[in-house]
Amino acid sequence: MEINTKLLISVTCISFFTFQLLFYFVSYWFSAKVSPGFNSLSFKKKIEWNSRVVSTCHSLVVGIFGLYIFLFDEATKADPLWGGPSLANVNIAIASGYLISDLSIIILYWKVIGDKFFIMHHCASLYAYYLVLKNGVLAYIGNFRLLAELSSPF
């Protein structure tokens, strides 16, 4: 297995576990500290809240990282089609880890936050990102798509 492939798989796995940690522990703890009313929410509302907190964190991470790549990554800017090994692939791997994490949460809490359109969106995005990472092409376009995530927190 090539070093770049190992790096991207590692980043995807770390991203998955980080977003799981955010959902199950950090969001509960932080939300209870910031808002005393959080503890009085129903189980369903807490699941929705934590899902949105994690989604916002993901949006900020990949959006800001994507903006940096868009403005400063010379490898991606020099050849937007083939782009070579670049930070854009790492950003796409981070987004892939999040999508897998969110997909598992949606399935696990289907009665609370389940939506077939989210499932279709996540699967289509994962397939597109898989093709980008596997074929080493269009990382610039994939990263450009991630800039749209900056609209989520607002």
C-alpha positions as CSV (number, residue, x, y, z in Angstrom):
1,M,0.0,0.0,0.0
2,E,1.4,3.4,-1.0
3,I,2.2,5.9,1.7
4,N,-0.4,8.4,0.3
5,T,-3.1,5.8,0.5
6,K,-2.1,4.9,4.1
7,L,-2.2,8.6,5.0
8,L,-5.7,9.1,3.5
9,I,-7.1,6.0,5.2
10,S,-5.6,7.1,8.5
11,V,-7.0,10.6,8.1
12,T,-10.5,9.2,7.3
13,C,-10.4,6.9,10.3
14,I,-9.2,9.7,12.7
15,S,-11.9,12.0,11.3
16,F,-14.5,9.3,11.9
17,F,-13.5,8.7,15.5
18,T,-13.1,12.4,16.2
19,F,-16.6,13.2,15.0
20,Q,-18.0,10.2,17.0
21,L,-16.2,11.6,20.1
22,L,-17.7,15.0,19.4
23,F,-21.2,13.6,19.1
24,Y,-21.2,11.2,22.1
25,F,-19.1,13.2,24.6
26,V,-17.8,16.6,23.8
27,S,-21.1,18.1,22.6
28,Y,-23.0,16.8,25.7
29,W,-20.4,18.2,28.0
30,F,-19.9,21.5,26.2
31,S,-23.6,22.1,25.7
32,A,-24.4,21.5,29.3
33,K,-21.7,23.9,30.4
34,V,-22.7,26.7,28.0
35,S,-26.5,26.3,28.3
36,P,-28.1,25.0,31.6
37,G,-31.3,24.3,29.7
38,F,-29.6,21.6,27.7
39,N,-30.0,19.1,30.5
40,S,-33.7,19.6,30.5
41,L,-34.1,18.7,26.8
42,S,-35.7,15.4,25.8
43,F,-33.5,12.6,24.5
44,K,-34.6,13.3,20.9
45,K,-33.8,17.0,21.2
46,K,-30.4,16.2,22.6
47,I,-29.7,13.9,19.7
48,E,-30.8,16.5,17.2
49,W,-28.7,19.2,19.0
50,N,-25.6,17.1,19.2
51,S,-25.9,16.2,15.5
52,R,-26.1,19.8,14.6
53,V,-23.1,20.7,16.8
54,V,-21.0,18.1,15.1
55,S,-22.2,19.2,11.7
56,T,-21.2,22.8,12.5
57,C,-17.8,21.7,13.7
58,H,-17.3,19.7,10.5
59,S,-18.4,22.6,8.4
60,L,-16.0,25.0,10.1
61,V,-13.0,22.5,9.8
62,V,-13.4,21.6,6.2
63,G,-14.6,25.0,5.1
64,I,-11.7,26.9,6.7
65,F,-9.2,24.3,5.6
66,G,-10.7,24.3,2.1
67,L,-10.5,28.1,2.0
68,Y,-6.8,27.9,2.9
69,I,-6.2,25.3,0.2
70,F,-8.1,27.3,-2.4
71,L,-6.1,30.4,-1.7
72,F,-2.6,29.0,-0.9
73,D,-2.1,25.4,-2.1
74,E,0.2,25.8,-5.1
75,A,0.0,22.1,-6.2
76,T,-3.8,22.3,-6.5
77,K,-3.8,25.8,-8.1
78,A,-1.1,24.8,-10.6
79,D,-3.1,21.9,-12.0
80,P,-6.8,21.9,-11.0
81,L,-7.5,18.7,-12.9
82,W,-4.8,16.4,-11.7
83,G,-3.4,18.4,-8.8
84,G,-0.9,15.8,-7.6
85,P,-0.7,15.0,-3.9
86,S,-2.0,17.9,-2.0
87,L,-3.8,19.1,1.1
88,A,-7.0,18.9,-0.9
89,N,-6.9,15.1,-0.6
90,V,-6.5,15.4,3.1
91,N,-9.5,17.7,3.3
92,I,-11.6,15.3,1.3
93,A,-10.5,12.5,3.6
94,I,-11.6,14.5,6.6
95,A,-15.0,15.1,5.0
96,S,-15.3,11.4,4.2
97,G,-14.7,10.5,7.8
98,Y,-17.4,12.9,8.9
99,L,-19.8,11.5,6.3
100,I,-19.3,7.9,7.5
101,S,-19.7,9.1,11.1
102,D,-22.8,11.0,10.4
103,L,-24.2,8.1,8.3
104,S,-23.7,5.7,11.3
105,I,-25.4,8.2,13.7
106,I,-28.4,8.7,11.3
107,I,-28.8,4.9,11.0
108,L,-28.4,4.3,14.7
109,Y,-30.9,7.1,15.6
110,W,-33.2,6.6,12.6
111,K,-36.4,7.3,14.6
112,V,-35.0,10.6,15.7
113,I,-33.0,12.0,12.8
114,G,-33.5,9.4,10.0
115,D,-34.0,10.8,6.5
116,K,-33.6,8.9,3.3
117,F,-32.5,12.0,1.5
118,F,-29.6,12.5,4.0
119,I,-28.7,8.8,3.3
120,M,-28.7,9.4,-0.4
121,H,-26.7,12.6,-0.1
122,H,-24.1,11.0,2.2
123,C,-23.7,8.0,-0.1
124,A,-23.4,10.1,-3.3
125,S,-20.9,12.3,-1.6
126,L,-18.8,9.4,-0.3
127,Y,-18.8,7.8,-3.8
128,A,-17.7,11.0,-5.4
129,Y,-14.9,11.5,-2.8
130,Y,-13.9,7.9,-3.1
131,L,-13.4,8.4,-6.9
132,V,-11.4,11.6,-6.3
133,L,-9.1,9.9,-3.8
134,K,-8.8,6.6,-5.7
135,N,-8.1,8.2,-9.1
136,G,-6.1,11.2,-7.9
137,V,-8.1,13.5,-10.1
138,L,-10.4,16.5,-9.5
139,A,-9.2,17.1,-5.9
140,Y,-9.5,20.9,-6.6
141,I,-13.2,20.5,-7.6
142,G,-13.9,18.3,-4.6
143,N,-12.2,20.8,-2.3
144,F,-14.1,23.7,-4.0
145,R,-17.3,21.8,-3.2
146,L,-16.3,21.7,0.4
147,L,-16.2,25.5,0.5
148,A,-20.0,25.4,0.4
149,E,-19.8,23.9,3.9
150,L,-18.9,27.4,5.2
151,S,-22.6,28.4,4.7
152,S,-23.8,25.8,7.3
153,P,-22.7,27.6,10.5
154,F,-24.5,30.8,9.3
